[in-house]
Amino acid sequence: MGTSLTSQPHPVPHPAPSTRISGRHTAGSAAKLLMISAFLSGLLALARIKIVLHIFGAGVDQDAYQAAFTLPDLINYFLIGGAASISVITILNRYRVSGDDEGGDRALSVILTTMLVVLGAGVLLGEIFAPQYVWLFFGNFPKDPGGAALCISLTRLMLPAQIFFFVGSVMSSRMQVRRIFIYQAFTPLIYNAGIILGALFLHKQLGVYSLAWGVLAGSFAGAALLNSLGAFRTGLRFRPIVGFRDPAFREWLRLSLPLMIGVSLVMFDGIFLKFFASAQVGGITLITNAKSLFNAPFNVIGPAAGAASLPFFASLFQQHRAYDFSASVGRSVSRLFAVGMIVSAWMIALAPWLMDLLRGGKFNRADATAITQLFAILAITLALWAVQGIYARAFYAASDTKTPMITGTLITVLSIPMYYALFHARGLMGLAIASDIGILVQTASLAILLHRKRLVSLAHLEFGELACALLAALVAFAATAAAAHLLPPVSTHAKDLETIAAASIVWIAAAALTLFATGSKLPAQILRRK
């Protein structure tokens, strides 16, 4: 439940005459807006993790809380399949291009109302069978019956949040088609704020339940309410229509069904990590928070780029501009991958000091050391996690949801023995390694299939820029790590921050000098978008 330097798709057709007055965005400005939102949300997420670890530590309570997200996320994944913000955008964009806004609003009304019936039934079944889910997915977690009962209760409390997320996603889709992203930008901020406020003000009265209530409040206010208000402000004419046989719903179902019945390692990686980590008390907390911390920069440079790019990719494809479509995806992937490699260098080099900031309260130095190792391993593949979303959206923009579904399902199923073997060989570190290998295979498979289907040519990747960025990342890593270790040892959070700040200056200087020396275009592109 959990983005960017990306290229502006080449060139965007019929731009709004004034993005400031209309509130509409180009691909570049939308990505920047969502990147700022993701950055601020990332700061809130870091604060949330710090506060929750300080209050609850790495124990049974937080293991139960983290595990309780699995069933709600599965219901969301299989009943919605990401289609709320992918298939709906594809459909609404076609109505928008043809000038039929009334038809688009009716299609939205049918899809939203009908799926609320389905999703409501799914949530109800989830409430009933929550105990069986805990037994199936976490048979050896936690070690005492009280922890299992806690996980069941938290699961039931957080299940309705999926309804709020679905409403918000559909309403947001209408605004994205109109290139309005401001409401979507505030959604993660409000969601994270809800959990933080719940933890700070209710943990003494409610214990770990304070976090679940924060999830509910944040999903309702940040996703459902805010995006609905925005959609109605843009002139949405919504009326409840339940229509399982309606052409609009059947088209949505045709596009979405592969996403619903297929599985993806992007989703199931987290489930695999939790499943195997449940063998040790605190294991779920350590591996999940390491992944969440790794996701903080990933959420800045990855999902915002994907969310902003999808409407523009879809527009190019629907206008039969095949070359522009391929070049735009290739350029976006190249720049995103380049930035991801350089950011990975910073994360890995400064991992000990970054993770030491979490220490305090019930989260001790040993816990911080354990999470440092997991974080550093996961950070290696930051660029891959970022660009796989771009490649997946290229398929969705081309109305091909079957290919990524089949590919993702095969990779996910075949990955299970790898997670099992590496966990039993290396414990939690083995799980982090398995996660890295899995996303490498996933991303490479999508890129190759796009090339073979003549949708996105591998020749449109900027290999020269990628080589420059790789060299810059290696030089920046070596310089940053050396600078951090040359500074006096730290024992306080203030000293941690001093080391991080000083070493970060070295990282920026080393990366920038290397990029300039190799003739990379990336610095100029960053300055143009500043």
Stockholm file with secondary structure:
# STOCKHOLM 1.0

chainA/1-530         MGTSLTSQPHPVPHPAPSTRISGRHTAGSAAKLLMISAFLSGLLALARIKIVLHIFGAGVDQDAYQAAFTLPDLINYFLIGGAASISVITILNRYRVSGDDEGGDRALSVILTTMLVVLGAGVLLGEIFAPQYVWLFFGNFPKDPGGAALCISLTRLMLPAQIFFFVGSVMSSRMQVRRIFIYQAFTPLIYNAGIILGALFLHKQLGVYSLAWGVLAGSFAGAALLNSLGAFRTGLRFRPIVGFRDPAFREWLRLSLPLMIGVSLVMFDGIFLKFFASAQVGGITLITNAKSLFNAPFNVIGPAAGAASLPFFASLFQQHRAYDFSASVGRSVSRLFAVGMIVSAWMIALAPWLMDLLRGGKFNRADATAITQLFAILAITLALWAVQGIYARAFYAASDTKTPMITGTLITVLSIPMYYALFHARGLMGLAIASDIGILVQTASLAILLHRKRLVSLAHLEFGELACALLAALVAFAATAAAAHLLPPVSTHAKDLETIAAASIVWIAAAALTLFATGSKLPAQILRRK
#=GR chainA/1-530 SS CCCCCCCCCSSCSSCCSCHHHHCCCCHHHHHHHHHHHHHHHHHHHHHHHHHHHHHHCSSHHHHHHHHTTHHHHHHHHHHHTTTTTTHHHHHHHHHHHTTCHHHHHHHHHHHHHHHHHHHHHHHHHHHHHHHHHHHHHCTTCSSSHHHHHHHHHHHHHHTTHHHHHHHHHHHHHHHHHTTCCHHHHHHHHHHHHHHHHHHHHHHHHHTTHHHHHHHHHHIIIIIIIHHHHHHHHTTCCCCCCCCTTCHHHHHHHHHHHHHHHCCCHHHHHHHHHHHHHTTSTTHHHHHHHHHHHHHHHHHHHTHHHHHHHHHHHHHHHHTTCHHHHHHHHHHHHHHHHHHHHHHHHHHHHTHHHHHHTTCBTTBCHHHHHHHHHHHHHHHTTHHHHHHHHHHHHHHHHTTCCHHHHHHHHHHHHHHHHHHHHHHHHHTHHHHHHHHHHHHHHHHHHHHHHHHHTTSSCGGGSCHHHHHHHHHHHHHHHHHHHHHHHHSCCCCSHHHHHHHHHHHHHHHHHHHHHHHHHTTCSHHHHHHHTC
#=GC SS_cons         CCCCCCCCCSSCSSCCSCHHHHCCCCHHHHHHHHHHHHHHHHHHHHHHHHHHHHHHCSSHHHHHHHHTTHHHHHHHHHHHTTTTTTHHHHHHHHHHHTTCHHHHHHHHHHHHHHHHHHHHHHHHHHHHHHHHHHHHHCTTCSSSHHHHHHHHHHHHHHTTHHHHHHHHHHHHHHHHHTTCCHHHHHHHHHHHHHHHHHHHHHHHHHTTHHHHHHHHHHIIIIIIIHHHHHHHHTTCCCCCCCCTTCHHHHHHHHHHHHHHHCCCHHHHHHHHHHHHHTTSTTHHHHHHHHHHHHHHHHHHHTHHHHHHHHHHHHHHHHTTCHHHHHHHHHHHHHHHHHHHHHHHHHHHHTHHHHHHTTCBTTBCHHHHHHHHHHHHHHHTTHHHHHHHHHHHHHHHHTTCCHHHHHHHHHHHHHHHHHHHHHHHHHTHHHHHHHHHHHHHHHHHHHHHHHHHTTSSCGGGSCHHHHHHHHHHHHHHHHHHHHHHHHSCCCCSHHHHHHHHHHHHHHHHHHHHHHHHHTTCSHHHHHHHTC
//
